[in-house]
């Protein structure tokens, strides 16, 4: 596993300026659940960090506005609310004084890792009357894809199986992967919409070194196709250049780039491949870009699949989780690691993805004036609105905000 990660660091929040009314959509009231999810959708598993980063030393993270500390004991990772109920000191500043516990650094309030129950108060002696009567919230934890995942509940519901939330092809198939997890500025919804957005790659990424020798279309005719819990972008027409009346000709073609194909394609975004990896081909994806709740992007290329998980931190920050998967095993994994470390890590998960990070950080919507290719954005908002409405109904939705308020009190 190739990794790059760091615990959360403070990022100055940008205040939203007053905006005059104008043409276009002034708010997201058509999608009330989505509009209210600035800090993320609760009731889902979120990848927080690489498993290798979690040791016996607690580390602080924030997910969906929830302050969490992650710590490992006897090989198992645990997540607790990162606030001692005594004086509000972060438990991530503490350490393990006893097996299976974490102790606040201020007065030695000690909490059981599996249950969060107050097990001892070191500075009040063995007979402390608070022992067993107080505690901190714990969160379900699983480890998949070399990462620690935490479930953020709506109320007190049992979490759904994490495998039901993962891309189906990652459950039961052998693969090798490399990736990057990093804190980024900008709301998670902007990052998610950017990932599924049809138009930006053709223009924003035209200067990316990852695309130096590969042509990109100038514009497409695209439709959105739902399949199961995913929505897919399907390309019906691909245009490599165009004449814009009164302006001139524009093209992504260059003499040093590969010549684009004449036929339309839906695996990868630079042309039709001569062959496709058998595992990827077996998925029979209707389009190469797909998206599912709570913000999982899948970009299928002929030989690998790129995934992005957008993890909400708060209204102004998110964690970017990008992984590239090659469905191979044995000695072929060494070839992948060499390629990833030698090129992909800094070309794709570095400069290319950095262009997305730049745009997400400076996006400021609504208001917004959408155009034809933004059908991908509205389809995603519709999907999230429908799916989260069902989840709220199943979990007794109204208790979500009350639960969050109690936890922060």
Helices and strands as residue ranges (DSSP letters): G 29-31, H 32-35, E 44-50, G 51-53, E 59-63, E 66-73, E 76-81, G 91-93, E 101-103, E 109-112, E 118-121, G 122-124, E 138-139, E 141-144, E 147-152, G 162-164, G 168-170, E 176-185, H 188-196, H 200-204, G 205-207, G 209-211, E 219-227, E 230-239, E 241-244, E 248-251, H 278-283, E 289-292, E 296-300, E 305-314, E 317-326, H 332-339, I 340-344, H 345-346, I 347-352, H 353-362, G 372-374, H 375-395, H 399-408
